[in-house]
Amino acid sequence: LKEAAEAGRVGDTVSVSGTFRSGAQEHFYLETNGTVAVPSESDTNLTIYASTQAPTKTQNFCASTTGTPASKVVVRMKRMGGGFGGKETRSVFVSCAAAIAAKRSCRPVRVVLPRDVDMSTSGTRHTFLSTYKASAQVTEDGAKITAMEIQLYNNAGWAMDLSGPVADRALFHVDNVYNIPNLRASAVCCKTAIGANTAFRGFGGPQGMAAIEHVMDHLAVACDVPIDAFRRTNMYKKGDSTHFGTIIGNNNISGKWNVPSMWNRLYEELNYEGRRSETDKFNAENKWIKRGLCMLPTKFGIAFTAKYMNQGGALVHVYTDGTVLVSHGGTEMGQGLHTKVCQVAAQAFGIPVEDVYVNDSSTDKVANTIPTAASMSTDMYGMATLDACRQILGRLDPVKAKLGPDASFAEVANAAFMSRIDLSAHGFFRLDDSRCGYDFAAAKPDDVGADVPENSWKGQPFNYFTQGVAFCEVEIDVLSGNHRTIRSDCLVDVGSSINPAIDIGQIEGAFIQGMGWSTIEEVVYSDDDHTWVRPRAKLFTTGPGTYKIPAFNDVPETFNVGLMEDVDNPFAVHSSKAIGEPPFFLGASVFYAIKDAVQSARKAFGKSGYFEMRMPATSERIRLHCSDEIASAAIAKVCGGDDGGDHDDAMKKAVEHYQPHGSY
């Protein structure tokens, strides 16, 4: 293999190796974890009002810790002030504490965590360390990636929590949208002294995609080809198979493959080449202000990777005045789930959406529920609601035929009641066995043909992919390290949207949250880089004074979101697609645009070539990676050298490879 420095000749194979780190992220939901536990029937029954994504999990743990049968513990959840995955498991200990106190005292007990306690105990997004080796072959029109070996290490904290499934999803997304003919990926959950880390929007997928995007950038620099062209050249084409055996673009398996056409559309509509020329001209004319561009694609697999979790139930009541009450197993945390379920029921019965009401999520109405996570809730509970509606409609058909087409739904419902017809139904949905479940340990059968994709015999981990492309333009101040996002454009395939307003809002929110993760949100612990925080492993960033989430001034100055037209999805309710998590990684386009701007600054100061820029791209990292004479002198001083003189080779190497401090 040719070394990176020798790249350039057609036919050469270029190899690279290195590391990459992505940081943690605090959920920072508006409402911290809180529970009210109310005993009844003396102390034999408990009603738990909890801010949780997992009512059944809360029910089971409260029952276990208090020695109460689960049938006598009811968990009710009306709505949360945000969750983002942080209340999938880490809300349970708060509810258990309240339940035990209520059981012992026979009085209602309320527990609400202060912000600093919530942040210290509830865990964060997992930090990831990636080590890799990769190669690409230089071609006449760019370069094609040929192989990659990558190891992912996630910081689990002191307990496993959901670190295993997070690592699994990172492995499933470590290809992003790129066809890597020879790929070996592994993941390890590392036990450390910090609090247990947990689920967060994307659930390991963004960390896996961030790793491959870093590798793509490294290879593009080594092969001396533009990164945007390198991304486009190496995208999956219809008929390619992923490293886990799913065939891309097969309408019966993964659905239509839209990323290349979406990329081409944005590239042309935004005049990317013209913008690149303008950016290069701007950078040539400005020493201390630099601009950068990025186009970033994504695909996100939709399904729980644990097969048994792909199920959901709903309870539908039709009343004699023609109104409808729905209870389902999902929880509302601001993502619009209840609104979409109302729309599904309203469309099924042919009534205004105002006549449908979704009650609180309660374990005595829909039992044995699955946590609201993995972007699967509309798919599961929309279909379960539709199933219940169809059962009722089947009973109403004879009544409608008797009353005639002009009868209102209220008249039909009342006539059915008078005819002793059941106006309630329990609906249920489970994803087909062939469309979920992946067994990493499954052995290759002896009768598998040579044309069968590698690992396809282990199962189908995802029902389909939600896909998207983002463009971003940023400007950095070399002297301060500050940045501003000039423009962002997102184009997302959400199938046939049930509610475009909600979906666009979800895209906007996910983008901003992904932007925060990759730029300004930095979690700091007491560790080797922060010895001034005591004791070791103590969280320092325990509130808005030390932890910064995106604010109004951080929003892109021009922000456009579009939904792909004329697309459907036969694998979900009303041909829609899940939207909660998939757009999150598009926010990282801000990070890669910043890196592009930093690359321009480094080039101006004589520092061309590859460099590792870790997430998040804080002002400190941007400032020091620009490698101007001021930054280099400051780094040399930190490394123990003379900030005003020439440096020996060892010091020059230390300055070149210096990384700003961070908790990983």
C-alpha positions in Angstrom: 0.0 0.0 0.0 1.2 3.5 -0.8 1.6 5.9 2.1 -0.8 8.9 2.2 2.0 11.3 1.2 2.6 9.5 -2.1 -1.0 9.6 -3.3 -2.1 11.1 -6.6 -1.4 8.5 -9.3 -4.4 6.6 -10.8 -4.4 3.1 -9.6 -2.5 3.8 -6.4 -4.0 2.3 -3.2 -3.7 4.8 -0.3 -3.9 3.6 3.4 -4.6 5.7 6.4 -4.9 5.0 10.2 -5.8 7.1 13.1 -8.2 7.8 16.0 -11.3 9.9 16.4 -13.3 11.0 19.5 -16.9 12.2 19.8 -18.0 13.8 23.0 -20.9 13.3 25.5 -24.1 15.3 25.5 -26.5 16.2 28.3 -30.2 15.7 27.6 -31.1 19.0 29.2 -34.9 18.4 29.0 -37.0 21.3 30.2 -38.6 19.2 33.0 -36.2 17.3 35.2 -37.0 13.8 36.5 -40.0 13.8 38.8 -42.6 11.4 40.3 -45.7 11.6 42.5 -46.5 8.3 44.2 -50.0 8.0 45.7 -51.0 4.9 47.8 -54.5 3.8 48.0 -56.6 0.9 49.5 -54.5 1.6 52.6 -51.1 0.7 51.3 -51.9 -2.2 49.0 -52.1 -0.2 45.8 -49.9 2.5 44.2 -50.6 5.0 41.5 -47.4 6.5 40.1 -47.5 9.8 38.2 -44.1 9.8 36.5 -42.2 11.8 33.9 -41.0 8.7 32.0 -40.7 7.3 28.5 -41.2 3.8 30.0 -44.4 3.3 32.0 -44.2 -0.5 32.1 -40.6 -0.5 33.2 -41.5 2.0 35.9 -44.4 -0.2 36.9 -42.3 -3.3 37.2 -39.5 -1.7 39.2 -41.9 0.1 41.6 -43.7 -3.2 42.1 -40.5 -5.1 42.7 -39.0 -2.6 45.2 -42.1 -2.2 47.2 -43.2 -5.9 47.2 -46.4 -5.0 45.4 -48.0 -7.1 42.6 -47.6 -5.3 39.3 -51.4 -5.5 38.8 -51.8 -3.2 41.8 -49.3 -0.6 40.6 -50.6 1.8 38.0 -48.2 4.2 36.2 -49.7 7.2 34.5 -47.9 9.6 32.2 -49.8 12.5 30.6 -46.9 14.3 29.0 -43.2 15.0 29.6 -41.3 18.2 29.4 -38.8 16.5 27.1 -37.1 13.2 27.2 -34.6 12.6 24.3 -33.9 9.1 25.6 -32.8 10.3 29.1 -36.1 9.0 30.7 -36.1 5.6 29.1 -34.3 3.9 32.0 -32.8 6.7 34.1 -36.1 8.0 35.4 -36.9 4.7 37.2 -34.8 5.2 40.3 -36.7 8.4 41.1 -40.0 6.7 40.8 -38.8 3.8 43.0 -37.7 6.1 45.7 -41.1 7.9 45.8 -42.9 4.6 45.7 -41.0 3.1 48.6 -41.6 6.2 50.7 -45.3 6.3 49.8 -45.7 2.6 50.6 -44.0 3.0 54.0 -45.8 6.2 55.0 -49.2 5.5 53.5 -49.1 9.1 52.2 -48.5 10.7 48.8 -44.9 11.4 48.1 -43.4 13.7 45.5 -39.7 13.6 44.3 -38.5 16.2 41.8 -34.7 16.4 41.1 -33.0 19.7 41.0 -31.2 20.4 37.8 -27.7 19.7 39.2 -28.7 16.4 40.8 -30.5 15.3 37.6 -27.5 16.1 35.5 -25.1 14.4 37.9 -27.1 11.1 38.2 -29.1 10.6 35.0 -26.2 10.0 32.5 -25.4 11.4 29.1 -24.9 10.4 25.5 -21.9 8.0 25.3 -18.5 9.4 24.3 -16.9 7.2 21.7 -13.3 6.5 20.8 -12.7 5.1 17.3 -9.5 3.6 16.1 -9.3 2.7 12.4 -7.3 1.6 9.4 -8.7 2.3 5.9 -7.7 2.3 2.3 -8.9 3.8 -1.0 -7.8 3.4 -4.6 -7.2 6.5 -6.7 -9.3 6.6 -9.9 -9.5 9.0 -12.8 -12.5 10.8 -11.3 -11.5 10.7 -7.7 -11.1 7.7 -5.4 -13.0 4.6 -4.2 -12.8 3.3 -0.7 -11.7 -0.3 -0.7 -11.5 -1.4 2.9 -11.9 -0.3 6.5 -11.2 -1.9 9.9 -12.6 0.1 12.8 -12.9 -0.5 16.6 -15.5 1.5 18.6 -15.1 2.0 22.3 -18.0 3.6 24.2 -17.7 5.0 27.7 -20.5 3.1 29.5 -19.8 4.5 32.9 -20.0 2.4 36.1 -23.0 0.3 34.9 -24.1 -1.2 31.6 -27.6 0.4 31.4 -28.2 0.5 27.6 -24.6 0.7 26.5 -24.7 -2.7 24.7 -27.6 -1.8 22.4 -26.0 1.7 21.9 -22.8 -0.1 20.7 -24.9 -2.4 18.4 -26.6 0.6 16.7 -23.2 2.3 16.3 -22.0 -0.8 14.5 -25.0 -0.8 12.2 -24.4 2.8 11.3 -20.7 2.8 10.9 -21.1 2.7 7.1 -23.4 5.7 7.0 -24.3 5.8 3.3 -21.1 4.4 1.9 -20.3 1.2 0.1 -17.2 -0.3 1.8 -16.5 -3.6 0.0 -14.3 -4.9 2.9 -15.4 -3.8 6.3 -14.6 -5.2 9.8 -16.2 -3.4 12.7 -16.2 -4.2 16.4 -17.4 -2.4 19.6 -16.5 -2.5 23.2 -18.3 -1.0 26.2 -15.8 0.4 28.7 -16.5 0.5 32.4 -15.3 3.7 34.0 -15.9 5.6 37.2 -18.5 8.1 35.9 -22.3 7.7 36.2 -23.9 5.2 33.9 -24.5 6.7 30.4 -27.7 6.0 28.7 -30.0 6.4 25.6 -29.9 9.7 23.7 -31.6 10.6 20.4 -29.9 8.5 17.8 -28.8 5.8 20.3 -25.2 5.3 19.0 -26.1 5.9 15.4 -24.7 9.4 15.3 -21.4 8.3 16.9 -21.0 5.5 14.4 -21.7 7.9 11.5 -19.3 10.5 12.9 -16.6 7.9 13.0 -17.0 7.0 9.3 -17.2 10.6 8.2 -13.9 11.3 9.9 -12.4 8.3 8.1 -13.8 9.6 4.8 -12.3 13.0 5.4 -8.9 11.4 6.2 -9.0 9.4 3.0 -10.1 12.3 0.9 -7.1 14.4 2.2 -4.7 11.5 1.7 -6.0 10.9 -1.9 -6.0 14.6 -2.6 -9.7 14.6 -3.8 -12.5 17.0 -2.6 -14.4 15.5 0.3 -17.8 16.3 -1.3 -16.8 14.4 -4.5 -15.4 11.6 -2.4 -18.6 11.2 -0.5 -20.8 11.2 -3.6 -18.5 8.7 -5.5 -18.7 6.2 -2.6 -22.4 6.2 -1.9 -24.4 3.0 -2.1 -26.1 2.3 -5.3 -29.2 0.3 -5.8 -28.4 -3.4 -5.3 -25.4 -2.9 -3.1 -25.5 -4.7 0.3 -24.6 -3.3 3.7 -22.1 -4.9 6.0 -25.0 -6.4 7.9 -26.5 -8.0 4.8 -29.4 -5.6 3.9 -29.7 -5.0 0.1 -30.0 -1.3 -0.6 -32.8 -0.1 -2.8 -34.7 -3.4 -2.8 -38.3 -2.3 -2.6 -39.3 -5.5 -0.8 -36.5 -5.2 1.8 -35.2 -1.8 2.6 -37.4 0.4 0.4 -36.4 3.0 -2.2 -32.8 4.4 -2.1 -33.1 8.2 -2.3 -29.9 9.6 -0.9 -28.0 9.9 -4.2 -30.9 11.8 -5.9 -31.4 14.0 -2.9 -27.7 14.8 -2.9 -27.8 15.7 -6.6 -30.9 17.8 -6.1 -29.3 19.9 -3.3 -26.0 20.1 -5.1 -27.6 21.6 -8.1 -30.3 23.8 -6.5 -27.8 25.4 -4.1 -25.2 25.8 -6.9 -22.6 24.1 -4.6 -19.7 24.6 -7.0 -20.4 28.3 -7.3 -20.6 28.6 -3.5 -17.3 26.7 -3.2 -15.7 29.2 -5.6 -17.1 32.1 -3.6 -15.9 30.6 -0.4 -12.4 30.0 -1.7 -12.3 33.6 -2.9 -13.4 34.9 0.5 -10.8 32.8 2.3 -8.1 34.1 0.0 -9.0 37.7 0.8 -9.4 37.3 4.6 -6.7 36.2 6.9 -8.5 36.1 10.2 -12.0 35.2 9.1 -12.6 31.9 7.2 -15.6 30.2 5.8 -16.3 26.5 5.2 -18.9 24.4 3.4 -20.2 20.9 3.9 -22.7 18.6 2.3 -23.6 15.6 4.6 -25.8 12.6 3.9 -27.4 10.2 6.4 -29.5 7.0 6.6 -31.0 5.9 9.8 -32.4 2.4 10.4 -35.9 2.2 11.9 -36.7 -0.6 14.3 -35.7 -1.7 17.8 -32.6 -3.9 17.5 -34.1 -6.1 20.2 -36.7 -8.1 18.3 -39.2 -8.5 21.1 -39.6 -4.7 21.5 -41.1 -4.2 18.1 -44.7 -4.4 19.3 -47.4 -2.0 20.6 -51.0 -1.9 21.7 -53.8 0.7 21.7 -57.3 0.9 23.2 -60.0 2.7 21.3 -63.5 3.7 22.6 -66.2 5.1 20.4 -68.9 7.1 22.3 -72.5 7.5 21.3 -72.0 11.2 20.5 -69.5 10.2 17.8 -66.4 11.2 19.7 -63.4 8.8 20.1 -61.0 8.2 23.0 -57.7 6.5 22.3 -55.2 5.2 24.9 -52.0 3.7 23.6 -48.6 2.5 24.9 -46.6 5.4 23.7 -45.7 8.5 25.7 -45.9 12.1 24.6 -42.7 14.2 25.1 -43.4 17.0 22.7 -42.7 15.0 19.5 -46.3 15.1 18.4 -47.1 11.4 18.8 -50.6 11.9 20.2 -51.4 14.3 17.4 -50.5 11.8 14.8 -52.4 9.0 16.5 -55.4 11.3 16.6 -55.1 11.9 12.9 -54.9 8.1 12.2 -58.1 7.5 14.2 -59.9 10.5 12.7 -59.0 9.4 9.2 -60.1 5.8 9.9 -63.6 6.9 11.2 -64.0 9.8 8.8 -64.5 12.4 11.5 -62.7 15.7 12.4 -59.5 15.3 14.3 -61.0 17.5 17.1 -63.4 14.6 17.9 -60.5 12.3 18.8 -58.9 12.6 22.2 -55.8 10.7 23.4 -55.8 10.1 27.1 -52.7 9.7 29.3 -50.5 6.7 28.9 -51.5 4.4 31.6 -50.5 0.8 32.4 -54.1 -0.1 33.5 -55.4 0.7 30.0 -52.6 -0.6 27.8 -50.4 -3.2 29.6 -46.9 -4.4 28.9 -45.8 -1.4 26.9 -42.5 -0.8 25.2 -40.5 2.4 26.0 -41.2 5.3 23.6 -37.9 5.2 21.8 -36.1 4.3 18.5 -38.3 6.6 16.5 -40.8 3.7 16.3 -43.8 5.1 18.2 -45.9 6.4 15.4 -45.2 3.2 13.4 -46.2 0.9 16.3 -49.0 2.9 18.0 -50.4 4.3 14.8 -50.8 0.8 13.4 -52.2 -0.5 16.7 -54.7 2.3 16.7 -55.6 1.7 13.1 -56.1 -2.0 13.9 -58.5 -1.2 16.7 -60.4 1.3 14.5 -60.8 -1.3 11.7 -62.2 -3.8 14.2 -64.8 -1.3 15.3 -65.5 -0.3 11.7 -66.1 -3.9 10.8 -68.8 -4.1 13.4 -70.3 -0.8 12.3 -70.6 -1.8 8.6 -74.1 -3.4 8.9 -75.4 -0.4 10.8 -74.0 2.0 8.3 -75.6 0.0 5.5 -78.9 0.1 7.3 -78.9 3.8 8.0 -77.6 4.9 4.6 -74.7 7.0 3.4 -76.1 10.3 4.8 -76.0 9.1 8.5 -73.5 10.9 10.6 -70.9 9.0 12.6 -72.7 9.9 15.8 -75.9 8.5 14.5 -74.1 5.3 13.5 -72.5 5.0 16.9 -75.7 5.5 18.8 -77.6 3.0 16.6 -74.8 0.5 17.1 -75.0 0.9 20.9 -78.8 0.4 20.8 -78.1 -2.8 18.8 -75.8 -4.0 21.5 -72.7 -3.7 19.3 -69.3 -3.4 21.1 -67.9 0.1 20.4 -64.5 -0.6 22.0 -61.5 -2.5 20.7 -58.0 -3.3 21.6 -55.6 -3.0 18.7 -52.2 -4.6 18.4 -49.2 -4.3 16.1 -46.0 -6.3 15.8 -43.4 -5.9 13.2 -43.1 -9.0 10.9 -40.5 -11.5 12.0 -38.7 -11.1 8.7 -38.3 -7.3 9.2 -36.7 -7.1 12.6 -34.2 -9.0 14.7 -30.5 -9.6 14.2 -28.5 -12.4 15.8 -24.8 -11.4 15.8 -23.8 -14.9 16.8 -25.7 -16.7 14.1 -23.4 -19.1 12.2 -23.4 -19.1 8.4 -25.6 -22.0 7.1 -23.9 -24.6 4.9 -26.3 -24.1 2.0 -25.8 -20.4 1.6 -25.0 -19.5 -2.0 -22.1 -17.3 -3.1 -24.4 -14.6 -4.3 -26.0 -14.1 -0.9 -24.9 -10.9 0.9 -22.5 -11.5 3.8 -24.2 -11.6 7.2 -27.7 -11.6 5.7 -28.5 -14.9 7.4 -28.2 -13.2 10.7 -31.5 -11.3 10.2 -32.9 -8.0 9.2 -32.1 -5.3 11.8 -34.3 -2.6 10.3 -37.7 -2.2 8.8 -36.6 0.6 6.5 -34.3 3.6 6.4 -35.2 7.3 6.9 -32.8 9.3 4.7 -31.6 12.9 4.4 -29.0 15.3 3.1 -27.9 18.6 4.6 -25.8 21.6 3.3 -24.1 24.0 5.7 -22.1 27.2 5.4 -20.2 28.6 8.4 -17.8 31.4 9.2 -15.1 31.2 11.9 -13.1 33.9 13.7 -9.6 32.6 13.7 -8.5 34.8 16.6 -11.4 33.9 19.0 -12.5 30.5 17.7 -16.1 31.6 17.6 -18.3 30.5 14.7 -21.6 31.4 13.2 -23.8 29.3 10.9 -24.6 31.3 7.9 -26.9 28.9 6.2 -28.3 25.4 6.5 -30.5 23.4 4.1 -32.0 20.0 4.9 -33.8 17.7 2.5 -35.4 14.6 4.2 -37.3 11.6 3.0 -40.1 11.1 5.5 -42.3 9.1 3.1 -45.9 10.3 2.9 -46.0 12.6 5.9 -48.9 12.2 8.3 -48.3 15.7 9.6 -45.7 17.8 7.6 -45.7 20.6 10.2 -44.7 18.2 13.0 -42.1 16.5 10.8 -40.5 19.8 9.8 -40.4 20.8 13.4 -38.8 17.5 14.4 -36.2 18.0 11.6 -35.4 21.5 12.8 -35.2 20.4 16.5 -33.0 17.4 15.7 -30.7 19.5 13.5 -30.2 22.0 16.2 -29.6 19.4 18.9 -27.1 17.6 16.6 -25.4 20.9 15.9 -25.1 21.4 19.7 -23.6 18.0 20.3 -21.0 18.5 17.6 -20.1 22.1 18.4 -20.8 23.9 21.7 -22.1 21.3 24.1 -19.1 20.0 26.2 -19.5 17.7 29.2 -16.6 18.0 31.6 -15.7 15.5 34.3 -12.9 15.3 36.8 -10.2 13.3 34.9 -6.6 13.6 33.7 -7.4 16.7 31.7 -9.4 18.3 34.5 -7.6 17.5 37.8 -8.9 20.7 39.4 -12.3 19.1 39.7 -12.6 16.9 42.8 -13.2 14.1 43.4 -12.2 12.1 40.3 -15.2 11.3 38.0 -17.3 14.1 39.5 -19.4 15.9 36.9 -18.4 19.6 36.6 -21.0 20.7 34.0 -24.1 20.4 36.2 -26.2 23.3 35.0 -26.6 26.1 32.4 -23.8 28.1 34.0 -21.2 25.5 32.9 -23.1 23.6 30.1 -24.2 25.5 27.0 -27.0 24.3 24.7 -27.8 26.1 21.4 -29.6 29.4 21.9 -31.4 31.8 19.5 -28.1 33.3 18.3 -26.8 29.8 17.4 -29.6 29.0 14.9 -28.5 29.1 11.3 -29.1 32.6 9.9 -30.9 31.1 6.9 -32.5 27.7 7.7 -34.5 25.8 5.1 -36.1 22.4 5.6 -37.7 20.4 2.7 -39.5 17.1 2.6 -39.0 14.8 -0.3 -42.0 14.7 -2.6 -43.7 11.8 -4.3 -42.2 9.1 -2.0 -44.0 6.4 -0.1 -43.1 3.7 2.4 -45.1 0.5 2.3 -43.7 -0.6 5.6 -45.3 1.9 8.0 -48.7 3.4 8.8 -50.1 5.5 5.9 -46.8 5.2 4.0 -45.1 7.6 6.5 -41.6 7.3 7.9 -40.1 7.8 11.4 -38.6 11.2 12.0 -37.6 11.6 15.7 -33.9 10.5 15.5 -32.9 10.3 11.8 -32.3 14.1 11.2 -30.1 14.4 14.3 -26.8 13.6 12.5 -27.5 16.2 9.8 -26.7 18.8 12.5 -23.1 17.6 12.4 -22.8 19.2 9.0 -22.0 22.4 11.0 -19.1 20.6 12.6 -17.7 19.4 9.2 -18.2 22.9 7.7 -16.2 24.3 10.6 -13.5 21.8 10.0 -13.5 22.8 6.3 -13.0 26.5 7.5 -10.2 25.5 9.9 -8.6 23.6 7.1 -8.5 26.8 5.0 -6.9 28.6 7.9 -4.3 26.0 8.4 -3.5 26.0 4.8 -3.0 29.8 4.9 -0.6 29.3 7.7 1.4 26.6 6.0 -0.2 23.6 7.7 -1.9 21.6 5.0 -2.8 18.0 5.3 -4.8 15.8 7.6 -5.5 16.6 11.3 -7.8 15.1 13.9 -10.5 17.5 15.0 -12.5 16.0 17.9 -16.1 16.6 18.7 -17.3 19.0 19.9 -15.9 21.9 17.9 -15.7 24.3 20.8 -14.2 27.8 20.4 -11.0 26.5 22.1 -10.6 23.6 19.6 -11.4 25.9 16.6 -8.9 28.5 17.8 -6.0 26.1 18.5 -6.5 23.9 15.4 -6.1 27.0 13.1 -2.3 26.7 13.8 -1.4 30.3 13.2 1.7 31.7 14.9 -0.1 32.8 18.0 -1.9 29.5 18.5 1.4 27.6 17.9 3.2 29.7 20.4 0.5 29.1 23.1 0.5 25.4 22.5 4.3 25.3 22.7 4.1 27.0 26.1 1.6 24.5 27.3 3.8 21.6 26.1 6.7 23.0 28.1 8.6 24.8 25.3 9.7 28.4 24.7 6.8 30.3 23.1 9.1 32.7 21.4 11.9 30.7 19.8 12.6 27.9 17.4 11.6 24.4 18.6 13.4 21.1 18.2 11.7 18.3 16.3 10.2 16.7 19.3 8.5 20.0 20.4 7.4 20.6 16.8 5.7 17.2 16.8 4.1 17.8 20.2 2.7 21.1 18.9 1.5 19.5 15.7 -0.4 16.7 17.5 -1.6 18.7 20.4 -5.3 18.2 21.3 -7.3 20.6 23.5 -8.4 19.0 26.7 -11.7 17.2 26.8 -13.6 14.6 28.9 -14.0 11.4 26.7 
